[in-house]
């Protein structure tokens, strides 16, 4: 056997890496690491969502490893950046399951990206977590959803705004799946509370001129405007609304503003007073959130703390929840981890308590009513343990464990 | 009554925006026959120039009306020297080259500014008209557009500069024979066209959330307006912007923004079917 110079260099490098690495890795060196795969849009047009998510994933993995890993093994993070390109999702999902042979995948931001990889992961028997707020209805035993669904938030947001402002609402929504469904939910909850929808306007995603809409809203004279507008072009609405001097006349509520940290882009004059409802705000005054934001600041720099958004925290909670399940199951096997999660496993995360609902594999979460004030999401009121009632209406995995589809929710 | 006034104002505003976003293209495409698919990206860069200037502490009006056109004008100059000047008279080639440029500019903007939305707030506050609140900035945009059209008309019609520019575009050889350098005339005309795109981006920046892909939302509308306008630069721009502004706002108001956009496109198709040479190909023929 000949030993080449390269082999010697390689083993020398490996040896020094072992010596230099922290204690737990050396202990665990004999054991294989547990592999956690992620696929997110960290660059490209969705990077405002993806970048903080990536930071949250890294923080969660670091905390798990600092705490001794799982089952005495370290957690290895294998992450791919899909560059806001849907085609790359399928490719990377296959790479994660076939080549990297990961034990779990956390990933996807848009609903389209989730649907692109969900079936692949199901066929490969790889446990999948989608930790993002979305329109609801996914029913798949292999898939866990730890983000909020529309009913969890709007069901408390609308009674609050109705009591505060009145009964007539004007709805503006983005013209695609999410906006259409959200507009229906908003109408439903107003009707339930004895209110009335005066009009619903849908906007293509690239529309950035809202002048005539603002005039139309004034003609209709609603008590409030609900916005489910999405993305950069639609941010123009809030700016033009404030520029027209409408802020003091008709109040605004939104189901989307702030999820991508938009409140940091709007000036206080443009954003102040807008009411939103989410699972998380960096301003949450709880010990768990204090510890989380401190740890985040230490790892990524204190200046990035205001950028932490709900999607990042959901992913952080999703990973910790999976870690708890692995500990409870004593194994990383898909079937055993699912069983552990189905046993009503819960976690006290930065956004409050997260519990898995075994019927839907969605999470029961706390939600917080918030008001924008001085480029911050200030918490007005918190609501504990909100079940995913919209998905519960259509999905029962206990009765039909083989179910595999996204239901359209009838309202 | 109030509603009628507000509605009229919205239409005027809509026309003004179309004039503003198409003016640069009217010069570059209408006059020079260069299909500039990077027009939207020139506007986007004007927007970013404005925002950076404002963040650096420059007065917002100076940023919009001077900094943005100058910065984009200079970028346009560089583009003309490095790319466009080799492609005059080759329509398809300029189209491909500027399409590539538009991708490159968007990519560069993503690298420099990231994909996060930015913006400055509107410098003019809203005011009340009867029972309605109106965005005061709309007036500013209307005024800028009117001044722009008047200035363009005056320069092209009344000055030697305008005469030379028009003459060179019509017959470069003849202009060269008379002692004017077509190369320099083309260069400066492209500079003006780019600067106008920068101005549009700068003036619209306070109304929108700016992202690197912002320009692509305007490119189609700008081309439709310029092509439907026809051969005359100023009158063509004004007439087609008026038709489209009126149609899109009326339909937006009666129905919704989706229908408004559709109505604009349908109007353009009908118009070009009836008047293939554009509005000024039939009416106001030969006027400026």
Interface residues (C-beta under 8 A of the other chain):
Chain A: X44 X45 X46 X47 X48 X175 X201 X202 X203 X204 X206 X207 X208 X209 X211 X212 X213 X214 X215 X216 X218 X219 X232 X233 X234 X235 X236 X239 X240 X242 X243 X244 X245 X246 X249 X261 X262 X265 X267 X269 X270
Chain B: X3 X6 X7 X10 X13 X14 X17 X110 X114 X115 X116 X117 X118 X119 X121 X122 X124 X125 X126 X127 X128 X131 X132 X133 X134 X135 X136 X137 X138 X206 X207 X208 X209 X210 X211 X213 X214 X216 X217 X249 X252 X253 X256 X257 X258 X260 X261
